[in-house]
Amino acid sequence: MCLLAWNTMFVMRKKSPKSSLSITKVFKLIGLPAYYLFRLGMIGLLNYIHLLKIFIQQLKSFFFNLSHILKIRKVKRRSKAKPRRQARIHFRLRPGLLFCMLLPCTLVVGFFFFILRDLPSVKLLAQNQPSLSTKIYDRHGELLYQIYKDENRSLIKLAELPQHVVDSVLAAEDKNFYHHFGVDPTGILRATYKNFVNCKLGFENCSPEGGSTITQQLIKNTLLSPEKTLVRKLKELVLAIQTEHTYSKDQILEMYLNQVGYGGTAYGIEEASRNFFGKSAKDLTLAETAMLSGLPISPTILSPFGTNPYLGKIRQQQVLENMVASGYILEDDKVKALSTPLVFHPQGISIRAPHFVMYVKDLLVKQYGESVVARGGLSVTTTLDLGIQDTLATSINEELDKLRNLHVQNGAGMVVNPQTGEILAMVGSRDFFDTSNDGQVNIVLQKRQPGSSIKPITYALALERGLSPSSTIDDSPICYRSPAQPDYCPKNYDGRYHGTVTLRTALASSYNIPAVKLLNAYGLENMITLAKRLGITTWEDPSRFGLSLTLGGGEITMLDLASVYSVFANQGTKVPFKSILSVHGPTGSDLAGRSQPADSAVEVLSPTIAYQINSILSDSAARAPAFGTNSVLNLPGKNVAVKTGTTNSMRDNWTFGYTSDLLVATWVGNNDNTPMSAVASGITGASPIWAKTMTKLLVDSPTTPLVPPSNLLKARVSCDEPARYDYFIAGKAPKLDCSQKIGTLLEKAAATSQ
């Protein structure tokens, strides 16, 4: 019918020279749309935007010419009669002509409406920000953990990759990549023949082969859904052609290499290289890159960690053979690569210092949001020192091995630089992956009773109110009565009373009764206020507490109490703890500076009082009555302050010790809060862990004695020989009176406060 219409139009053109409808125009109206439709439907070689423009132009021309013909015929009927036979032929052929002209147009319009109407723009390829993993490092650049959402990905530039990596990818996926324009007809035919002929007929060594180019795969993975339908395939073809017109070949290849999946959560060749071989893609060998390049076609089946790892080896050989056939390598190179053993990186969750990492992750989420942390490709340098972390973890594990028979299942600790507030190590439990023992619970952040380790706050309060380390107090039985409450009668840890003792001895030997008497004298609310100033954040409701607060009756976190001791180490200045040194975006932009804000360090305690506390806690002679002269707390040749704490029920055992630039906090107990069998403060448990860790960290770091403030003077306080000395604020050193009792001072202080 179309041929008949074509012939008729040719005859009409010869018989009616005045007509504006020529053979050329008929060809444009009928032949061109059909031709373009054929190209789109068969091999997809036409850019749909260009086609749409041509179609609109030709459609306008068609309607213009059609209306013009009708006007000419109408005029001719009025002026000059036509032969009846010729007129009948014209009207009889008009429907066929219109059908042949409108059919391709209808098909093209339908193609655009149903296939191309909702196509995404290929410009989104450049704008699309793939999900990137956030990397957390220690202070020396050691990788601790990667955070990712569904897709673990790291970007790499094409220029950074060795040539054999690029060649292997091309040989495996698209050998004609640099010679086609988005669609490879020969590749389609080859894949069709192999998949639907060879495989269907049952030939040996048949494995499915794809005919999609690298450009098509990029489009499929980024802009389209994974559904396998004819409509999606047509969209893929059109977008592939348009992509080739928009981007260079190198740009397309680089985007592909950073997008393609290699199995599991590994996306992009850089992350795949680190996942399988523990190295950057820049360092891949020919054998390794041939293995990786063969995976995308079927990552699960071909995985070297799958049920049939030999299939991956077969695929590696195919890739190498393709490289030889394409001229990328020589036969000798192939043989050498096949004979090279592949050493794979251990699989599983790769995380170092897990409790610290999760602590940092929470901080990042609070600051930047869940989406940015999971997908934003942040590079986070933390304060953690992996060497110190390993030292602390080893000390905890070794001591816990000795305590297996004493029902001690767990331990924790942290190391901090008091001067900078930087957390150098954090061990939240013995084994993060021990789910049966709640290993993922971070004890450093959990509320636990501190025992006697809280006492220095009470003594700091007493020193603020005018007492000195040499002031004396009576360690004797006492009971406190309150309405509707049973009498409170504190007892010492050793069950004995020690008579008149100095504050220095009372704190260093950790006697309970003197601490309770001091708290009663200077007020519970005043102690809580001071504690909050020093760093305690868990005492929100003072009405819950009584005098037992000074013996550990109020729950704290190790993090908070470490902050208190860092104030003492800093001569009264509080420096907020920090765990992050820097945060950079995927482009290298600095999102958080390394330096601590200038106004973050605040003096919260008088330097004189802080020094007096340090002097007491570092006095091995003053702690000798309770711990002995050869206590594990005494580090030979080191000037170190230390305080222990054990709850009455033996559920928690603590040690906090420090120098001017190093603070170590340790704990042992059970996550289920069951009591330990026999853990004595200063003998077993947390103290040996602290001592071992501190000794290792100070082996090459001599401790510098703290220099007392200028207003703090040293005066003799003992009438006996050898003489004893202590520190006093200038002008407040008492006259030497060996019979002086602190009871009188407490009465005066109480009367003054009223």
C-alpha distance (Angstrom), angle and dihedral (degrees) to the residues before:
residue distance angle dihedral
M1 . . .
C2 3.82 . .
L3 3.84 90.2 .
L4 3.80 90.9 50.5
A5 3.78 90.6 50.3
W6 3.78 89.8 48.0
N7 3.86 90.6 53.0
T8 3.79 92.5 46.3
M9 3.77 91.8 52.3
F10 3.78 89.3 50.6
V11 3.84 90.2 53.0
M12 3.80 92.2 46.4
R13 3.79 90.3 51.0
K14 3.82 89.9 55.5
K15 3.81 94.3 46.1
S16 3.79 96.8 41.9
P17 3.81 109.1 42.3
K18 3.82 91.1 169.4
S19 3.80 91.7 64.4
S20 3.81 115.1 105.8
L21 3.83 93.6 -148.4
S22 3.82 105.5 99.4
I23 3.79 133.2 179.8
T24 3.80 89.5 -106.6
K25 3.76 92.2 55.1
V26 3.78 92.3 46.6
F27 3.80 88.2 53.0
K28 3.78 90.3 51.1
L29 3.78 92.3 48.5
I30 3.79 96.7 45.8
G31 3.79 111.3 14.3
L32 3.78 101.8 43.8
P33 3.83 97.7 52.0
A34 3.80 90.3 46.6
Y35 3.75 91.2 48.2
Y36 3.79 93.3 49.8
L37 3.77 91.3 45.7
F38 3.80 89.8 52.6
R39 3.81 91.5 52.2
L40 3.79 93.1 48.2
G41 3.76 94.8 46.3
M42 3.77 98.0 44.1
I43 3.76 109.2 34.3
G44 3.82 105.7 -3.5
L45 3.81 96.3 -126.9
L46 3.80 99.6 148.2
N47 3.73 131.0 83.1
Y48 3.78 106.8 -122.9
I49 3.79 95.3 -143.3
H50 3.77 91.6 55.9
L51 3.81 90.1 46.9
L52 3.77 91.5 51.3
K53 3.78 91.8 53.9
I54 3.83 91.9 49.6
F55 3.80 91.4 46.6
I56 3.80 93.3 52.1
Q57 3.80 91.7 48.4
Q58 3.82 93.1 49.1
L59 3.79 92.4 45.0
K60 3.79 90.6 54.5
S61 3.80 89.9 48.3
F62 3.81 91.7 49.8
F63 3.80 95.2 53.9
F64 3.77 91.6 44.5
N65 3.80 93.0 51.8
L66 3.81 92.8 43.0
S67 3.77 92.9 54.4
H68 3.78 90.2 45.6
I69 3.84 91.8 53.8
L70 3.77 92.3 50.3
K71 3.82 91.0 51.3
I72 3.84 91.5 50.8
R73 3.79 92.4 49.7
K74 3.78 91.6 50.2
V75 3.81 92.2 51.9
K76 3.78 92.3 47.0
R77 3.80 91.6 53.3
R78 3.77 90.3 56.9
S79 3.80 97.7 45.3
K80 3.74 105.8 32.8
A81 3.76 132.6 18.0
K82 3.75 118.3 -127.9
P83 3.79 126.4 -144.0
R84 3.79 109.0 -86.4
R85 3.80 94.4 -128.7
Q86 3.81 93.4 51.5
A87 3.78 91.8 50.0
R88 3.80 92.7 49.9
I89 3.79 90.8 51.0
H90 3.80 90.7 51.8
F91 3.79 95.4 51.1
R92 3.77 92.6 43.6
L93 3.80 93.1 55.4
R94 3.83 98.3 43.3
P95 3.86 96.5 86.2
G96 3.79 92.2 51.7
L97 3.75 91.1 49.0
L98 3.78 93.0 50.4
F99 3.80 91.3 46.8
C100 3.80 92.7 53.5
M101 3.77 91.4 47.8
L102 3.78 97.7 45.0
L103 3.83 99.5 41.6
P104 3.80 96.6 70.9
C105 3.77 89.7 42.7
T106 3.77 90.6 52.6
L107 3.77 91.4 48.7
V108 3.79 92.2 48.8
V109 3.80 92.3 47.6
G110 3.80 90.0 49.1
F111 3.79 90.7 48.6
F112 3.76 91.4 53.1
F113 3.79 94.1 43.5
F114 3.79 99.3 47.6
I115 3.81 101.5 29.2
L116 3.78 109.6 26.5
R117 3.79 104.9 28.2
D118 3.81 95.7 93.4
L119 3.79 101.2 31.3
P120 3.81 114.3 143.7
S121 3.77 118.9 -124.3
V122 3.79 116.5 -99.8
K123 3.79 87.1 -137.8
L124 3.79 85.5 78.4
L125 3.81 88.2 72.6
A126 3.79 90.4 71.8
Q127 3.79 93.3 37.2
N128 3.76 94.4 45.6
Q129 3.77 110.8 103.4
P130 3.78 108.3 -155.5
S131 3.77 120.4 -142.3
L132 3.81 106.5 -87.5
S133 3.77 126.9 -165.7
T134 3.79 119.9 -117.6
K135 3.82 112.5 -128.4
I136 3.79 122.5 -150.2
Y137 3.82 117.5 -159.0
D138 3.78 135.3 -176.6
R139 3.80 119.5 -117.2
H140 3.84 91.2 -86.5
G141 3.82 96.0 51.3
E142 3.81 97.7 -97.9
L143 3.81 110.4 148.4
L144 3.80 112.3 -116.7
Y145 3.80 103.6 172.4
Q146 3.79 146.2 -22.1
I147 3.78 120.7 -134.2
Y148 3.79 117.5 -155.4
K149 3.78 142.2 157.0
D150 3.81 113.7 -131.1
E151 3.81 91.8 -46.0
N152 3.78 122.7 60.0
R153 3.80 104.0 -156.6
S154 3.81 140.8 165.9
L155 3.81 123.2 -177.0
I156 3.78 124.8 -129.7
K157 3.81 132.0 -178.8
L158 3.80 119.2 -117.0
A159 3.80 89.6 -128.8
E160 3.82 90.2 59.5
L161 3.81 93.4 59.8
P162 3.81 122.5 90.2
Q163 3.78 115.5 -113.8
H164 3.81 94.4 -112.1
V165 3.81 89.6 59.8
V166 3.80 91.5 55.5
D167 3.80 92.3 42.8
S168 3.80 93.4 51.6
V169 3.81 91.5 51.3
L170 3.79 91.6 50.6
A171 3.81 92.2 46.2
A172 3.79 91.5 50.0
E173 3.77 100.0 42.3
D174 3.80 114.2 15.8
K175 3.82 120.8 1.1
N176 3.81 91.5 176.8
F177 3.80 94.1 50.4
Y178 3.79 95.8 121.0
H179 3.83 92.5 44.9
H180 3.82 105.2 49.8
F181 3.78 130.9 64.0
G182 3.82 102.3 -127.8
V183 3.81 100.9 -56.7
D184 3.80 126.3 59.8
P185 3.86 110.6 -156.4
T186 3.81 92.4 -172.9
G187 3.80 90.1 52.9
I188 3.79 91.1 50.5
L189 3.79 92.4 49.9
R190 3.79 92.2 45.9
A191 3.79 93.0 50.0
T192 3.79 91.6 44.8
Y193 3.77 92.2 52.4
K194 3.78 93.8 47.7
N195 3.80 97.1 42.9
F196 3.80 99.6 40.7
V197 3.79 100.7 30.7
N198 3.75 111.5 27.8
C199 3.80 96.7 34.2
K200 3.80 94.5 41.3
L201 3.76 91.2 50.9
G202 3.77 92.0 51.8
F203 3.79 101.4 -113.7
E204 3.81 116.4 170.4
N205 3.82 123.3 -104.1
C206 3.77 90.9 27.9
S207 3.78 115.9 158.8
P208 3.80 124.5 166.1
E209 3.76 113.8 -95.1
G210 3.78 127.1 -160.0
G211 3.77 124.4 -137.2
S212 3.79 95.7 -161.4
T213 3.77 118.6 116.4
I214 3.78 123.3 -132.2
T215 3.79 88.1 -101.9
Q216 3.81 91.3 54.2
Q217 3.81 91.5 48.2
L218 3.80 90.3 51.4
I219 3.80 90.5 51.4
K220 3.80 91.9 47.1
N221 3.81 93.7 49.4
T222 3.79 97.8 45.2
L223 3.82 112.9 24.3
L224 3.82 106.8 24.3
S225 3.77 138.4 53.0
P226 3.81 119.8 -102.9
E227 3.81 93.3 -116.2
K228 3.81 116.4 129.6
T229 3.81 104.6 -133.9
L230 3.77 135.8 129.9
V231 3.80 91.5 -116.3
R232 3.81 92.4 54.5
K233 3.79 90.9 47.1
L234 3.79 91.7 52.6
K235 3.77 90.1 49.9
E236 3.78 89.1 49.8
L237 3.82 91.8 53.5
V238 3.80 94.1 49.6
L239 3.83 93.3 46.1
A240 3.80 91.7 46.9
I241 3.80 90.9 56.8
Q242 3.77 92.0 46.4
T243 3.83 90.8 48.3
E244 3.80 90.4 55.4
H245 3.81 88.8 53.9
T246 3.81 91.9 49.2
Y247 3.81 104.8 42.5
S248 3.76 136.8 35.3
K249 3.80 121.6 -109.4
D250 3.81 92.1 -108.3
Q251 3.80 91.7 51.0
I252 3.79 91.1 51.7
L253 3.80 92.7 47.3
E254 3.81 92.3 48.6
M255 3.81 91.8 50.3
Y256 3.79 89.9 48.9
L257 3.80 94.0 50.2
N258 3.81 90.3 52.8
Q259 3.82 94.3 46.1
V260 3.80 108.5 40.4
G261 3.80 118.6 104.3
Y262 3.80 121.5 -123.3
G263 3.78 98.9 -175.2
G264 3.78 135.8 -65.5
T265 3.77 112.3 8.7
A266 3.82 95.5 -27.9
Y267 3.81 111.3 113.9
G268 3.78 124.5 172.8
I269 3.78 126.6 25.4
E270 3.81 93.5 -94.2
E271 3.80 93.9 58.1
A272 3.81 91.6 40.3
S273 3.79 89.9 54.2
R274 3.81 91.9 51.4
N275 3.78 91.8 44.3
F276 3.81 97.1 50.5
F277 3.80 102.7 28.0
G278 3.79 106.2 17.6
K279 3.79 93.5 -122.6
S280 3.79 141.6 92.6
A281 3.80 119.0 -88.6
K282 3.80 86.6 -116.4
D283 3.81 88.2 70.0
L284 3.81 99.9 46.1
T285 3.79 118.8 129.4
L286 3.79 122.9 -137.1
A287 3.80 91.3 -102.7
E288 3.80 92.0 50.4
T289 3.78 96.2 45.7
A290 3.81 91.6 48.8
M291 3.80 88.7 55.3
L292 3.80 92.9 48.7
S293 3.80 95.2 43.9
G294 3.78 91.4 56.6
L295 3.81 95.4 54.1
P296 3.85 104.4 75.5
I297 3.82 93.1 70.6
S298 3.83 89.4 65.5
P299 3.84 112.5 -7.6
T300 3.80 97.3 178.6
I301 3.80 98.4 46.7
L302 3.80 95.4 40.9
S303 3.79 96.9 42.4
P304 3.83 113.6 124.6
F305 3.81 86.3 -138.2
G306 3.81 93.2 52.4
T307 3.78 129.6 100.1
N308 3.82 92.1 -89.3
P309 3.81 106.8 37.0
Y310 3.81 91.8 167.7
L311 3.83 88.9 72.3
G312 3.78 89.0 65.2
K313 3.80 89.2 53.7
I314 3.81 90.4 51.6
R315 3.78 90.1 50.5
Q316 3.81 90.3 49.5
Q317 3.80 89.0 55.3
Q318 3.83 90.9 50.2
V319 3.79 91.1 52.8
L320 3.79 92.0 49.9
E321 3.80 90.9 48.8
N322 3.81 89.6 51.3
M323 3.81 89.2 51.1
V324 3.81 89.9 53.3
A325 3.81 91.6 47.5
S326 3.81 90.9 49.8
G327 3.80 92.2 49.4
Y328 3.79 95.8 -114.7
I329 3.82 95.4 121.4
L330 3.79 138.6 10.2
E331 3.78 126.7 -108.6
D332 3.80 89.7 -107.6
D333 3.81 90.0 56.2
K334 3.79 89.9 53.6
V335 3.80 93.4 50.4
K336 3.81 91.4 48.2
A337 3.80 92.8 48.9
L338 3.81 92.7 49.4
S339 3.79 91.0 51.3
T340 3.81 92.9 49.7
P341 3.84 110.9 99.9
L342 3.78 115.6 -126.4
V343 3.80 115.9 -131.0
F344 3.78 108.5 -158.6
H345 3.78 126.0 -155.0
P346 3.85 113.6 -113.0
Q347 3.77 111.7 -95.7
G348 3.76 126.8 -134.1
I349 3.78 136.6 69.0
S350 3.77 107.7 -25.4
I351 3.79 108.8 -157.4
R352 3.78 132.4 140.8
A353 3.81 123.8 -163.4
P354 3.83 88.2 8.6
H355 3.81 98.6 -175.9
F356 3.79 91.6 50.4
V357 3.80 91.6 45.7
M358 3.80 92.1 52.6
Y359 3.80 89.5 47.2
V360 3.81 89.9 53.4
K361 3.80 91.7 45.0
D362 3.80 90.7 56.3
L363 3.80 90.2 51.1
L364 3.81 91.0 50.2
V365 3.81 92.6 49.8
K366 3.81 91.0 51.0
Q367 3.80 91.2 51.6
Y368 3.80 103.9 36.3
G369 3.82 105.6 17.5
E370 3.81 133.3 -109.6
S371 3.80 95.8 -84.2
V372 3.81 95.6 52.5
V373 3.80 92.5 48.2
A374 3.81 93.6 46.4
R375 3.82 98.4 41.7
G376 3.80 108.6 11.2
G377 3.80 100.4 88.9
L378 3.81 95.2 -127.7
S379 3.79 120.6 -179.7
V380 3.81 108.0 -146.7
T381 3.80 123.3 -169.8
T382 3.78 110.8 -163.9
T383 3.79 134.2 -163.4
L384 3.80 92.5 -114.6
D385 3.79 119.2 120.7
L386 3.80 106.5 -151.8
G387 3.80 91.8 -156.6
I388 3.80 92.2 55.6
Q389 3.80 89.3 43.3
D390 3.81 91.2 56.0
T391 3.82 91.4 46.6
L392 3.79 92.3 53.9
A393 3.82 93.8 44.2
T394 3.80 91.8 49.6
S395 3.81 92.1 50.3
I396 3.80 91.0 50.9
N397 3.80 94.3 49.1
E398 3.80 93.9 46.4
E399 3.80 93.7 51.5
L400 3.80 93.8 44.4
D401 3.78 89.7 54.0
K402 3.82 87.4 60.6
L403 3.82 92.4 50.0
R404 3.81 99.6 52.1
N405 3.82 92.0 111.3
L406 3.81 92.6 50.1
H407 3.80 95.3 62.9
V408 3.78 93.7 -107.9
Q409 3.80 108.2 143.4
N410 3.76 106.1 161.6
G411 3.77 144.0 39.1
A412 3.79 138.1 -179.3
G413 3.78 140.7 -179.6
M414 3.78 148.3 161.6
V415 3.80 139.0 -151.1
V416 3.80 122.5 -146.9
N417 3.78 137.3 179.1
P418 3.84 101.4 -132.1
Q419 3.80 93.5 -160.7
T420 3.80 94.8 58.5
G421 3.80 101.5 20.2
E422 3.82 89.7 -127.0
I423 3.80 115.4 153.2
L424 3.80 105.4 -134.0
A425 3.82 98.3 179.7
M426 3.80 138.6 7.1
V427 3.80 125.5 -175.5
G428 3.79 109.6 179.3
S429 3.81 97.1 -178.1
R430 3.77 140.7 -10.0
D431 3.81 94.4 -96.6
F432 3.78 122.3 14.2
F433 3.80 91.4 -163.6
D434 3.83 95.7 50.8
T435 3.80 98.4 106.0
S436 3.80 92.7 171.7
N437 3.80 89.1 64.4
D438 3.82 97.7 38.1
G439 3.78 89.5 -106.0
Q440 3.80 93.7 168.3
V441 3.81 91.5 63.1
N442 3.80 108.4 104.2
I443 3.82 107.0 -138.8
V444 3.80 90.0 -168.2
L445 3.80 88.1 70.1
Q446 3.81 99.0 35.5
K447 3.81 125.1 100.9
R448 3.80 110.4 -111.8
Q449 3.80 134.2 158.3
P450 3.84 109.3 -96.4
G451 3.79 99.9 -153.5
S452 3.81 114.2 -159.2
S453 3.78 92.9 -16.8
I454 3.82 87.0 88.0
K455 3.84 93.6 59.6
P456 3.84 97.6 91.5
I457 3.82 88.4 70.7
T458 3.82 90.3 58.8
Y459 3.79 91.7 48.0
A460 3.80 91.3 47.4
L461 3.81 87.3 55.2
A462 3.82 90.4 51.5
L463 3.80 91.2 49.8
E464 3.82 89.8 49.7
R465 3.81 88.1 55.7
G466 3.78 93.7 56.0
L467 3.79 107.7 -85.5
S468 3.79 123.6 125.4
P469 3.82 133.2 -147.8
S470 3.82 88.7 -101.1
S471 3.79 94.0 54.0
T472 3.79 111.4 114.4
I473 3.75 133.1 -132.5
D474 3.77 134.2 -175.6
D475 3.79 114.4 -108.8
S476 3.79 96.8 -157.3
P477 3.82 136.8 128.0
I478 3.80 117.0 -70.9
C479 3.82 138.3 163.6
Y480 3.77 129.5 -158.1
R481 3.78 123.1 -149.5
S482 3.81 127.8 -154.8
P483 3.81 132.0 173.2
A484 3.80 115.3 -84.8
Q485 3.81 90.3 -1.3
P486 3.80 130.7 102.2
D487 3.76 117.3 -109.5
Y488 3.78 114.4 -83.0
C489 3.81 111.7 -137.9
P490 3.82 111.8 173.3
K491 3.80 120.2 -149.2
N492 3.78 130.9 -159.3
Y493 3.78 120.2 -112.2
D494 3.82 91.8 -112.6
G495 3.81 93.0 45.3
R496 3.82 92.7 -119.6
Y497 3.82 138.1 106.5
H498 3.80 120.7 -128.4
G499 3.76 104.8 -164.9
T500 3.77 120.8 -139.9
V501 3.78 111.1 6.1
T502 3.79 135.3 165.7
L503 3.78 121.5 -110.7
R504 3.80 86.5 -113.6
T505 3.79 93.1 58.8
A506 3.79 93.7 38.9
L507 3.82 93.0 55.6
A508 3.80 97.5 36.7
S509 3.82 91.7 49.4
S510 3.82 90.8 39.9
Y511 3.80 98.1 -128.4
N512 3.81 111.8 -178.5
I513 3.79 104.5 -152.5
P514 3.85 96.6 58.0
A515 3.82 90.0 50.7
V516 3.81 91.9 52.3
K517 3.80 91.3 47.7
L518 3.81 91.4 51.6
L519 3.80 92.1 49.2
N520 3.78 91.1 49.4
A521 3.81 90.0 50.5
Y522 3.80 98.1 49.3
G523 3.77 102.4 31.7
L524 3.78 139.0 -99.6
E525 3.81 93.9 -116.8
N526 3.80 91.5 52.7
M527 3.80 90.7 53.7
I528 3.81 91.7 49.6
T529 3.81 90.9 49.4
L530 3.80 91.3 51.4
A531 3.81 91.8 45.4
K532 3.80 91.8 54.3
R533 3.79 89.6 48.4
L534 3.80 90.2 53.7
G535 3.81 94.8 48.7
I536 3.85 112.0 -79.9
T537 3.82 109.3 137.3
T538 3.81 102.6 169.4
W539 3.81 101.6 72.5
E540 3.79 96.8 86.6
D541 3.81 97.7 144.8
P542 3.85 113.1 46.8
S543 3.80 90.8 -175.4
R544 3.80 89.4 72.7
F545 3.79 93.8 64.7
G546 3.77 138.0 75.0
L547 3.78 136.9 176.3
S548 3.80 90.6 -59.8
L549 3.81 87.0 74.2
T550 3.80 89.3 88.7
L551 3.80 89.7 56.8
G552 3.81 94.0 52.0
G553 3.80 101.5 -82.2
G554 3.82 92.5 138.3
E555 3.79 120.5 69.5
I556 3.78 119.8 -120.3
T557 3.79 138.1 169.1
M558 3.78 124.2 -112.2
L559 3.80 87.7 -123.2
D560 3.81 91.9 57.8
L561 3.80 96.3 44.8
A562 3.80 90.6 47.0
S563 3.81 86.1 56.2
V564 3.82 89.3 54.9
Y565 3.80 92.5 52.5
S566 3.80 91.3 45.8
V567 3.82 87.8 59.4
F568 3.80 88.8 57.3
A569 3.81 90.5 47.8
N570 3.84 90.2 49.5
Q571 3.80 93.3 53.2
G572 3.79 92.9 -107.8
T573 3.81 99.4 -39.2
K574 3.78 118.9 123.1
V575 3.81 116.1 -145.5
P576 3.83 112.9 -174.2
F577 3.79 114.0 -120.0
K578 3.77 116.6 -109.8
S579 3.77 133.2 -171.9
I580 3.83 102.1 -177.5
L581 3.78 125.6 71.6
S582 3.80 99.8 176.2
V583 3.79 142.7 -6.4
H584 3.79 121.7 -157.9
G585 3.79 129.7 -174.8
P586 3.83 123.9 -129.9
T587 3.81 90.2 -89.1
G588 3.79 93.1 51.3
S589 3.79 96.8 -101.1
D590 3.80 113.6 154.2
L591 3.80 109.5 -120.3
A592 3.82 97.9 174.2
G593 3.78 128.8 23.5
R594 3.78 124.5 -125.5
S595 3.77 96.9 -129.2
Q596 3.76 124.8 87.1
P597 3.81 113.3 -118.8
A598 3.78 111.7 -93.5
D599 3.79 94.3 -123.6
S600 3.82 96.3 47.5
A601 3.81 95.6 90.6
V602 3.80 110.2 78.8
E603 3.79 130.5 177.8
V604 3.81 105.5 -124.2
L605 3.82 99.5 162.7
S606 3.76 133.4 37.7
P607 3.84 111.3 -97.5
T608 3.81 89.3 -131.3
I609 3.80 92.3 57.1
A610 3.80 92.3 44.3
Y611 3.79 90.1 52.1
Q612 3.80 92.2 48.9
I613 3.83 90.4 52.3
N614 3.82 89.9 48.7
S615 3.79 90.5 49.3
I616 3.81 91.5 53.5
L617 3.80 96.2 45.4
S618 3.82 92.3 49.5
D619 3.83 93.9 48.2
S620 3.81 106.0 106.5
A621 3.83 91.1 -178.9
A622 3.79 91.5 56.6
R623 3.82 92.0 52.2
A624 3.81 93.7 44.7
P625 3.85 94.9 92.3
A626 3.81 89.7 64.0
F627 3.81 104.4 25.7
G628 3.78 104.3 26.3
T629 3.77 130.1 -122.4
N630 3.81 95.3 -79.1
S631 3.79 98.1 48.4
V632 3.78 121.2 155.9
L633 3.79 84.5 -121.6
N634 3.81 91.2 70.3
L635 3.78 111.3 86.8
P636 3.82 108.9 -165.9
G637 3.75 113.6 -122.3
K638 3.81 93.5 5.0
N639 3.78 127.2 107.2
V640 3.80 99.7 -143.5
A641 3.82 131.3 157.4
V642 3.81 116.2 -144.2
K643 3.80 140.9 172.9
T644 3.80 130.2 -174.8
G645 3.79 133.1 -158.2
T646 3.80 136.2 -168.4
T647 3.79 126.5 177.1
N648 3.79 117.8 -127.0
S649 3.78 91.9 -114.4
M650 3.83 91.0 49.8
R651 3.77 92.1 -122.3
D652 3.80 93.4 127.9
N653 3.77 133.0 31.7
W654 3.84 119.5 -174.0
T655 3.78 142.2 -178.8
F656 3.82 127.0 -174.1
G657 3.80 118.6 -176.5
Y658 3.77 134.2 162.5
T659 3.75 153.0 169.2
S660 3.78 125.5 -155.8
D661 3.82 91.9 -80.8
L662 3.81 105.9 20.7
L663 3.79 130.6 57.5
V664 3.82 123.7 -179.0
A665 3.82 122.3 -170.3
T666 3.83 122.5 -174.2
W667 3.81 137.4 179.9
V668 3.79 138.4 -178.3
G669 3.79 129.0 -170.5
N670 3.78 141.1 98.6
N671 3.78 127.2 -65.4
D672 3.80 90.5 -139.5
N673 3.82 88.4 58.1
T674 3.80 93.8 -119.9
P675 3.84 114.9 149.7
M676 3.78 122.3 -99.5
S677 3.80 117.6 -120.7
A678 3.80 103.2 -126.1
V679 3.76 120.4 -10.7
A680 3.78 117.0 151.3
S681 3.77 120.7 -165.8
G682 3.80 110.5 -111.6
I683 3.79 94.5 14.4
T684 3.80 108.8 60.0
G685 3.76 137.2 1.0
A686 3.78 122.0 28.1
S687 3.81 97.1 7.6
P688 3.82 97.5 63.6
I689 3.81 89.3 47.1
W690 3.79 89.6 52.0
A691 3.79 93.3 45.6
K692 3.81 94.3 48.7
T693 3.81 92.8 47.0
M694 3.80 95.0 45.1
T695 3.81 92.3 46.8
K696 3.81 92.3 52.9
L697 3.79 93.0 46.6
L698 3.81 93.7 48.1
V699 3.81 97.0 43.5
D700 3.80 92.1 104.2
S701 3.80 97.4 21.4
P702 3.80 116.1 79.5
T703 3.78 113.8 -149.9
T704 3.77 118.3 -122.0
P705 3.80 115.7 -142.4
L706 3.76 113.3 -119.6
V707 3.79 114.1 -106.4
P708 3.82 112.3 -128.3
P709 3.81 117.1 -121.8
S710 3.78 115.8 -95.9
N711 3.81 92.9 -109.2
L712 3.80 92.6 55.0
L713 3.81 114.2 89.3
K714 3.79 131.7 -170.2
A715 3.83 116.2 -125.5
R716 3.80 136.2 173.2
V717 3.78 114.6 -101.2
S718 3.79 103.3 170.2
C719 3.78 128.8 81.0
D720 3.79 91.7 -165.6
E721 3.75 131.8 74.4
P722 2.89 129.4 -73.8
A723 3.75 87.9 44.5
R724 3.79 120.5 -127.0
Y725 3.76 124.8 -143.6
D726 3.76 135.2 -164.9
Y727 3.79 140.7 -179.5
F728 3.80 125.3 -96.7
I729 3.75 136.8 174.9
A730 3.79 108.9 -101.6
G731 3.78 111.4 -85.2
K732 3.80 94.0 15.4
A733 3.79 101.1 81.0
P734 3.85 106.3 125.3
K735 3.75 124.3 -127.6
L736 3.75 111.7 -98.7
D737 3.77 105.9 -90.6
C738 3.76 115.5 153.3
S739 3.81 93.4 -168.0
Q740 3.77 95.0 57.5
K741 3.76 114.1 125.0
I742 3.72 126.4 -160.2
G743 3.78 92.6 -135.6
T744 3.78 91.6 83.7
L745 3.81 91.5 50.3
L746 3.78 91.4 50.1
E747 3.81 90.8 51.7
K748 3.80 90.7 50.0
A749 3.80 91.5 46.8
A750 3.80 91.1 49.9
A751 3.79 91.4 48.6
T752 3.82 91.3 48.5
S753 3.78 92.8 50.6
Q754 3.81 90.4 52.8
